[in-house]
């Protein structure tokens, strides 16, 4: 019985994953191979052409989603790493306060936070309307319905998911290791590059995964902050499911997006060096 205890303890988690992850994915895979319509019903015909048709029709939106997700992830890494570094090494006894302030926006709905950005960036809103009134911006200046607005919204909404894992990794770095590097005549830049950065790779790895995947699939920011030229693949999937009731196309697009993301994650892990990440995490 003692040997079965770990498996029994893990059983509820495995059942949860099976019911709410495996079963829906199997059902979605089945739907992606069906043909028909919402009125007459759908039938299993093993129509693999659904994938080719969906990809040929919506490849621009898929590529745009990957581009926006990549740009937002890079922006979050550039902004988030210094913030996490400062909190970990300069936060002192107020680290908890800074982390609370970092998480404070999550007390507000994701949609409401995005709408607030729409209000802030509107053409005649409190910011740009004032600047236009002072003659500092041209009358036709706008930010909404642009790539910058969508990428900026993604960066703002998912930034804490980049900062927190990097902070956790940096928090584990022993300051004495950095001091030892400096005692061996390493400059601050060299100590960071050869000591701190390698030890923080697990946090960077996790932060990129936690931000790139949801940012690429997110439909909210493109819908609220973007225009028709900024439609992302998440908007297409949502429209196909809820408006057009074209479940096979929506399912095929969902699996295509998942496959592309998995391939991208695999390439990213190989490029970063999974062995190096695991080795740094074990220290």
C-alpha positions as a LaTeX table, in Angstrom:
\begin{tabular}{lrrr}
\hline
Residue & $x$ (\AA) & $y$ (\AA) & $z$ (\AA) \\
\hline
Unk1 & 0.00 & 0.00 & 0.00 \\
Unk2 & 2.89 & 2.32 & 0.79 \\
Unk3 & 4.18 & 1.94 & $-2.77$ \\
Unk4 & 0.81 & 3.03 & $-4.14$ \\
Unk5 & 0.59 & 6.15 & $-1.97$ \\
Unk6 & 2.40 & 8.51 & $-4.42$ \\
Unk7 & 0.18 & 7.31 & $-7.28$ \\
Unk8 & $-2.98$ & 7.72 & $-5.22$ \\
Unk9 & $-1.96$ & 11.22 & $-4.25$ \\
Unk10 & $-1.34$ & 12.10 & $-7.91$ \\
Unk11 & $-4.56$ & 10.45 & $-9.10$ \\
Unk12 & $-6.82$ & 13.53 & $-8.61$ \\
Unk13 & $-4.43$ & 15.66 & $-10.68$ \\
Unk14 & $-4.25$ & 13.09 & $-13.46$ \\
Unk15 & $-8.04$ & 12.77 & $-13.48$ \\
Unk16 & $-8.38$ & 16.54 & $-13.67$ \\
Unk17 & $-5.99$ & 16.68 & $-16.63$ \\
Unk18 & $-7.75$ & 13.79 & $-18.33$ \\
Unk19 & $-11.22$ & 15.30 & $-17.97$ \\
Unk20 & $-10.45$ & 18.94 & $-18.71$ \\
Unk21 & $-7.47$ & 18.64 & $-21.09$ \\
Unk22 & $-7.21$ & 15.27 & $-22.80$ \\
Unk23 & $-10.93$ & 14.71 & $-23.43$ \\
Unk24 & $-11.55$ & 18.20 & $-24.91$ \\
Unk25 & $-8.46$ & 17.90 & $-27.12$ \\
Unk26 & $-9.56$ & 14.50 & $-28.42$ \\
Unk27 & $-13.03$ & 15.92 & $-29.10$ \\
Unk28 & $-11.54$ & 18.94 & $-30.88$ \\
Unk29 & $-9.29$ & 16.68 & $-32.96$ \\
Unk30 & $-12.36$ & 14.70 & $-33.99$ \\
Unk31 & $-14.28$ & 17.85 & $-34.93$ \\
Unk32 & $-11.35$ & 19.16 & $-36.99$ \\
Unk33 & $-11.75$ & 16.17 & $-39.36$ \\
Unk34 & $-15.50$ & 16.52 & $-39.81$ \\
Unk35 & $-17.53$ & 18.20 & $-42.55$ \\
Unk36 & $-21.00$ & 19.70 & $-42.55$ \\
Unk37 & $-22.73$ & 22.73 & $-41.10$ \\
Unk38 & $-24.49$ & 23.84 & $-37.94$ \\
Unk39 & $-27.95$ & 23.31 & $-39.45$ \\
Unk40 & $-27.62$ & 19.82 & $-40.95$ \\
Unk41 & $-24.98$ & 18.70 & $-38.48$ \\
Unk42 & $-21.42$ & 17.52 & $-38.81$ \\
Unk43 & $-20.23$ & 14.07 & $-39.81$ \\
Unk44 & $-16.87$ & 12.37 & $-39.44$ \\
Unk45 & $-15.33$ & 12.18 & $-42.91$ \\
Unk46 & $-11.63$ & 12.32 & $-41.91$ \\
Unk47 & $-11.31$ & 15.45 & $-43.99$ \\
Unk48 & $-7.65$ & 16.36 & $-43.48$ \\
Unk49 & $-8.15$ & 19.01 & $-46.14$ \\
Unk50 & $-9.71$ & 21.16 & $-43.40$ \\
Unk51 & $-6.20$ & 21.92 & $-42.20$ \\
Unk52 & $-4.94$ & 22.93 & $-45.62$ \\
Unk53 & $-8.01$ & 25.07 & $-46.32$ \\
Unk54 & $-7.81$ & 26.81 & $-42.95$ \\
Unk55 & $-4.10$ & 27.48 & $-43.29$ \\
Unk56 & $-4.42$ & 28.80 & $-46.85$ \\
Unk57 & $-7.21$ & 31.18 & $-45.83$ \\
Unk58 & $-5.77$ & 32.45 & $-42.56$ \\
Unk59 & $-1.98$ & 32.16 & $-42.87$ \\
Unk60 & $-1.55$ & 36.00 & $-42.76$ \\
Unk61 & $-3.31$ & 36.13 & $-39.38$ \\
Unk62 & $-1.22$ & 33.21 & $-38.09$ \\
Unk63 & 2.04 & 34.84 & $-39.15$ \\
Unk64 & 0.89 & 38.17 & $-37.70$ \\
Unk65 & 0.10 & 36.49 & $-34.39$ \\
Unk66 & 3.57 & 34.93 & $-34.25$ \\
Unk67 & 5.11 & 38.31 & $-35.07$ \\
Unk68 & 3.09 & 40.20 & $-32.46$ \\
Unk69 & 3.72 & 37.51 & $-29.84$ \\
Unk70 & 7.44 & 37.54 & $-30.59$ \\
Unk71 & 7.71 & 41.34 & $-30.48$ \\
Unk72 & 5.76 & 41.48 & $-27.21$ \\
Unk73 & 7.92 & 38.74 & $-25.68$ \\
Unk74 & 11.13 & 40.55 & $-26.61$ \\
Unk75 & 9.74 & 43.80 & $-25.21$ \\
Unk76 & 8.72 & 42.07 & $-21.98$ \\
Unk77 & 12.17 & 40.52 & $-21.62$ \\
Unk78 & 13.90 & 43.88 & $-22.18$ \\
Unk79 & 11.62 & 45.60 & $-19.67$ \\
Unk80 & 11.15 & 42.75 & $-17.22$ \\
Unk81 & 14.70 & 41.55 & $-16.66$ \\
Unk82 & 16.00 & 44.86 & $-15.24$ \\
Unk83 & 12.89 & 45.12 & $-13.04$ \\
Unk84 & 13.35 & 41.59 & $-11.69$ \\
Unk85 & 17.08 & 42.23 & $-11.20$ \\
Unk86 & 16.43 & 45.43 & $-9.26$ \\
Unk87 & 13.84 & 43.81 & $-7.00$ \\
Unk88 & 16.04 & 40.76 & $-6.35$ \\
Unk89 & 19.29 & 42.64 & $-5.61$ \\
Unk90 & 18.16 & 46.14 & $-4.63$ \\
Unk91 & 14.69 & 45.60 & $-3.19$ \\
Unk92 & 15.88 & 45.02 & 0.36 \\
Unk93 & 13.19 & 44.48 & 2.97 \\
Unk94 & 10.57 & 46.00 & 0.64 \\
Unk95 & 10.65 & 43.19 & $-1.90$ \\
Unk96 & 7.20 & 42.01 & $-0.87$ \\
Unk97 & 5.80 & 45.50 & $-1.41$ \\
Unk98 & 7.27 & 45.71 & $-4.92$ \\
Unk99 & 5.96 & 42.26 & $-5.81$ \\
Unk100 & 2.52 & 43.24 & $-4.52$ \\
Unk101 & 2.57 & 46.38 & $-6.67$ \\
Unk102 & 3.62 & 44.24 & $-9.63$ \\
Unk103 & 0.63 & 41.94 & $-9.12$ \\
Unk104 & $-1.81$ & 44.72 & $-8.25$ \\
Unk105 & $-3.19$ & 45.08 & $-11.83$ \\
Unk106 & $-4.36$ & 41.46 & $-11.66$ \\
Unk107 & $-7.00$ & 42.56 & $-9.15$ \\
Unk108 & $-8.73$ & 44.09 & $-12.18$ \\
Unk109 & $-10.21$ & 42.09 & $-15.04$ \\
Unk110 & $-7.99$ & 41.45 & $-18.07$ \\
Unk111 & $-10.63$ & 42.95 & $-20.36$ \\
Unk112 & $-11.09$ & 46.06 & $-18.21$ \\
Unk113 & $-7.34$ & 46.67 & $-18.16$ \\
Unk114 & $-7.25$ & 46.47 & $-21.94$ \\
Unk115 & $-10.24$ & 48.79 & $-22.26$ \\
Unk116 & $-8.45$ & 51.29 & $-20.02$ \\
Unk117 & $-5.58$ & 51.29 & $-22.52$ \\
Unk118 & $-8.11$ & 51.93 & $-25.28$ \\
Unk119 & $-9.39$ & 54.92 & $-23.32$ \\
Unk120 & $-5.85$ & 56.18 & $-22.68$ \\
Unk121 & $-4.69$ & 55.79 & $-26.30$ \\
Unk122 & $-7.86$ & 57.06 & $-28.01$ \\
Unk123 & $-7.33$ & 59.78 & $-30.61$ \\
Unk124 & $-9.02$ & 62.51 & $-28.57$ \\
Unk125 & $-8.55$ & 60.98 & $-25.14$ \\
Unk126 & $-7.01$ & 62.41 & $-22.02$ \\
Unk127 & $-3.45$ & 61.94 & $-23.33$ \\
Unk128 & $-3.40$ & 62.53 & $-27.07$ \\
Unk129 & $-6.38$ & 64.87 & $-27.04$ \\
Unk130 & $-4.54$ & 67.14 & $-24.61$ \\
Unk131 & $-1.31$ & 67.02 & $-26.62$ \\
Unk132 & $-3.23$ & 67.81 & $-29.82$ \\
Unk133 & $-4.95$ & 70.72 & $-28.07$ \\
Unk134 & $-1.55$ & 72.12 & $-27.14$ \\
Unk135 & $-0.38$ & 71.74 & $-30.72$ \\
Unk136 & 2.30 & 69.18 & $-29.83$ \\
Unk137 & 0.80 & 66.49 & $-32.06$ \\
Unk138 & $-0.82$ & 66.70 & $-35.51$ \\
Unk139 & $-4.59$ & 66.37 & $-35.68$ \\
Unk140 & $-4.44$ & 63.08 & $-37.60$ \\
Unk141 & $-2.04$ & 61.41 & $-35.14$ \\
Unk142 & $-3.34$ & 58.09 & $-33.80$ \\
Unk143 & $-2.04$ & 55.02 & $-32.02$ \\
Unk144 & $-5.11$ & 52.78 & $-31.86$ \\
Unk145 & $-5.55$ & 50.27 & $-34.69$ \\
Unk146 & $-1.78$ & 49.99 & $-35.13$ \\
Unk147 & 0.80 & 47.30 & $-34.48$ \\
Unk148 & 2.28 & 49.41 & $-31.70$ \\
Unk149 & $-1.03$ & 49.52 & $-29.82$ \\
Unk150 & $-1.58$ & 45.76 & $-29.99$ \\
Unk151 & 2.00 & 44.85 & $-29.08$ \\
Unk152 & 1.96 & 47.46 & $-26.31$ \\
Unk153 & $-1.25$ & 45.99 & $-24.89$ \\
Unk154 & 0.17 & 42.46 & $-24.98$ \\
Unk155 & 3.35 & 43.67 & $-23.30$ \\
Unk156 & 1.46 & 45.44 & $-20.53$ \\
Unk157 & $-0.98$ & 42.61 & $-19.82$ \\
Unk158 & 1.54 & 39.76 & $-19.71$ \\
Unk159 & 4.59 & 41.58 & $-18.30$ \\
Unk160 & 4.26 & 40.18 & $-14.73$ \\
Unk161 & 4.46 & 36.64 & $-16.14$ \\
Unk162 & 7.92 & 37.51 & $-17.43$ \\
Unk163 & 9.14 & 39.32 & $-14.33$ \\
Unk164 & 8.10 & 36.80 & $-11.68$ \\
Unk165 & 9.98 & 33.69 & $-12.90$ \\
Unk166 & 13.09 & 35.76 & $-13.62$ \\
Unk167 & 12.85 & 37.25 & $-10.14$ \\
Unk168 & 12.57 & 33.77 & $-8.59$ \\
Unk169 & 15.69 & 32.65 & $-10.46$ \\
Unk170 & 17.65 & 35.77 & $-9.52$ \\
Unk171 & 16.54 & 35.50 & $-5.90$ \\
Unk172 & 18.31 & 32.13 & $-5.71$ \\
Unk173 & 21.64 & 33.60 & $-6.83$ \\
Unk174 & 24.02 & 33.73 & $-3.88$ \\
Unk175 & 25.48 & 37.28 & $-3.65$ \\
Unk176 & 28.73 & 35.74 & $-2.41$ \\
Unk177 & 29.21 & 34.13 & $-5.83$ \\
Unk178 & 29.03 & 37.54 & $-7.47$ \\
Unk179 & 31.40 & 38.98 & $-4.86$ \\
Unk180 & 33.81 & 36.11 & $-5.50$ \\
Unk181 & 33.81 & 36.90 & $-9.21$ \\
Unk182 & 34.58 & 40.54 & $-8.46$ \\
Unk183 & 37.34 & 39.50 & $-6.05$ \\
Unk184 & 38.88 & 37.66 & $-9.01$ \\
Unk185 & 39.05 & 41.02 & $-10.82$ \\
Unk186 & 35.91 & 40.52 & $-12.91$ \\
Unk187 & 34.15 & 43.74 & $-13.80$ \\
Unk188 & 30.46 & 44.13 & $-12.96$ \\
Unk189 & 29.60 & 43.50 & $-16.59$ \\
Unk190 & 31.74 & 40.35 & $-16.72$ \\
Unk191 & 30.30 & 39.09 & $-13.41$ \\
Unk192 & 26.78 & 39.60 & $-14.71$ \\
Unk193 & 27.51 & 37.96 & $-18.06$ \\
Unk194 & 29.39 & 34.95 & $-16.66$ \\
Unk195 & 27.65 & 34.41 & $-13.31$ \\
Unk196 & 24.25 & 36.09 & $-12.93$ \\
Unk197 & 22.91 & 35.65 & $-16.45$ \\
Unk198 & 23.63 & 31.90 & $-16.72$ \\
Unk199 & 22.08 & 31.29 & $-13.29$ \\
Unk200 & 18.96 & 33.23 & $-14.32$ \\
Unk201 & 18.40 & 31.22 & $-17.52$ \\
Unk202 & 15.73 & 28.98 & $-15.95$ \\
Unk203 & 13.69 & 32.09 & $-15.14$ \\
Unk204 & 14.19 & 33.51 & $-18.63$ \\
Unk205 & 13.21 & 30.18 & $-20.16$ \\
Unk206 & 10.03 & 29.97 & $-18.07$ \\
Unk207 & 9.18 & 33.65 & $-18.58$ \\
Unk208 & 9.39 & 33.39 & $-22.37$ \\
Unk209 & 7.16 & 30.30 & $-22.39$ \\
Unk210 & 4.63 & 31.91 & $-20.04$ \\
Unk211 & 4.35 & 35.03 & $-22.20$ \\
Unk212 & 4.91 & 34.03 & $-25.82$ \\
Unk213 & 2.26 & 31.28 & $-25.89$ \\
Unk214 & $-0.67$ & 33.28 & $-24.44$ \\
Unk215 & 0.36 & 36.49 & $-26.22$ \\
Unk216 & 0.35 & 34.74 & $-29.59$ \\
Unk217 & $-3.10$ & 33.23 & $-29.06$ \\
Unk218 & $-4.69$ & 36.24 & $-27.32$ \\
Unk219 & $-7.78$ & 37.71 & $-29.07$ \\
Unk220 & $-8.59$ & 40.52 & $-26.64$ \\
Unk221 & $-5.84$ & 43.05 & $-27.32$ \\
Unk222 & $-6.20$ & 42.86 & $-31.09$ \\
Unk223 & $-9.97$ & 43.23 & $-30.80$ \\
Unk224 & $-9.91$ & 46.22 & $-28.45$ \\
Unk225 & $-6.69$ & 48.01 & $-29.42$ \\
Unk226 & $-6.28$ & 46.93 & $-33.05$ \\
Unk227 & $-8.17$ & 47.33 & $-36.29$ \\
Unk228 & $-9.04$ & 45.14 & $-39.25$ \\
Unk229 & $-5.39$ & 45.14 & $-40.30$ \\
Unk230 & $-4.31$ & 43.82 & $-36.88$ \\
Unk231 & $-6.51$ & 40.73 & $-36.65$ \\
Unk232 & $-4.77$ & 37.83 & $-34.93$ \\
Unk233 & $-5.41$ & 34.12 & $-35.20$ \\
Unk234 & $-7.23$ & 34.12 & $-31.84$ \\
Unk235 & $-9.82$ & 36.50 & $-33.29$ \\
Unk236 & $-10.31$ & 34.21 & $-36.30$ \\
Unk237 & $-10.78$ & 31.12 & $-34.12$ \\
Unk238 & $-13.25$ & 32.99 & $-31.93$ \\
Unk239 & $-15.22$ & 34.18 & $-34.96$ \\
Unk240 & $-15.28$ & 30.75 & $-36.59$ \\
Unk241 & $-16.50$ & 29.11 & $-33.37$ \\
Unk242 & $-19.03$ & 31.65 & $-32.10$ \\
Unk243 & $-20.18$ & 33.58 & $-35.16$ \\
Unk244 & $-19.74$ & 31.42 & $-38.25$ \\
Unk245 & $-20.33$ & 28.17 & $-36.32$ \\
Unk246 & $-17.67$ & 26.56 & $-38.51$ \\
Unk247 & $-16.39$ & 24.19 & $-35.87$ \\
Unk248 & $-14.12$ & 22.07 & $-38.11$ \\
Unk249 & $-12.22$ & 25.12 & $-39.39$ \\
Unk250 & $-11.91$ & 26.58 & $-35.89$ \\
Unk251 & $-10.66$ & 23.25 & $-34.51$ \\
Unk252 & $-8.17$ & 22.84 & $-37.37$ \\
Unk253 & $-6.86$ & 26.36 & $-36.75$ \\
Unk254 & $-6.54$ & 25.65 & $-33.02$ \\
Unk255 & $-4.50$ & 22.50 & $-33.63$ \\
Unk256 & $-2.38$ & 24.24 & $-36.26$ \\
Unk257 & $-1.60$ & 27.05 & $-33.83$ \\
Unk258 & $-0.75$ & 24.54 & $-31.10$ \\
Unk259 & 1.55 & 22.62 & $-33.44$ \\
Unk260 & 3.35 & 25.77 & $-34.57$ \\
Unk261 & 3.83 & 26.89 & $-30.97$ \\
Unk262 & 5.15 & 23.48 & $-29.93$ \\
Unk263 & 7.66 & 23.49 & $-32.78$ \\
Unk264 & 8.70 & 27.03 & $-31.85$ \\
Unk265 & 9.13 & 26.04 & $-28.20$ \\
Unk266 & 11.23 & 23.03 & $-29.20$ \\
Unk267 & 13.49 & 25.17 & $-31.38$ \\
Unk268 & 13.76 & 27.78 & $-28.62$ \\
Unk269 & 14.68 & 25.12 & $-26.05$ \\
Unk270 & 17.33 & 23.67 & $-28.36$ \\
Unk271 & 18.76 & 27.11 & $-29.13$ \\
Unk272 & 18.90 & 28.14 & $-25.47$ \\
Unk273 & 20.25 & 24.77 & $-24.42$ \\
Unk274 & 17.87 & 22.77 & $-22.24$ \\
Unk275 & 20.75 & 21.00 & $-20.53$ \\
Unk276 & 22.24 & 24.35 & $-19.53$ \\
Unk277 & 18.88 & 25.53 & $-18.20$ \\
Unk278 & 18.34 & 22.37 & $-16.14$ \\
Unk279 & 21.90 & 22.47 & $-14.88$ \\
Unk280 & 21.50 & 26.09 & $-13.77$ \\
Unk281 & 18.16 & 25.29 & $-12.12$ \\
Unk282 & 19.73 & 22.47 & $-10.13$ \\
Unk283 & 22.40 & 24.68 & $-8.62$ \\
\hline
\end{tabular}
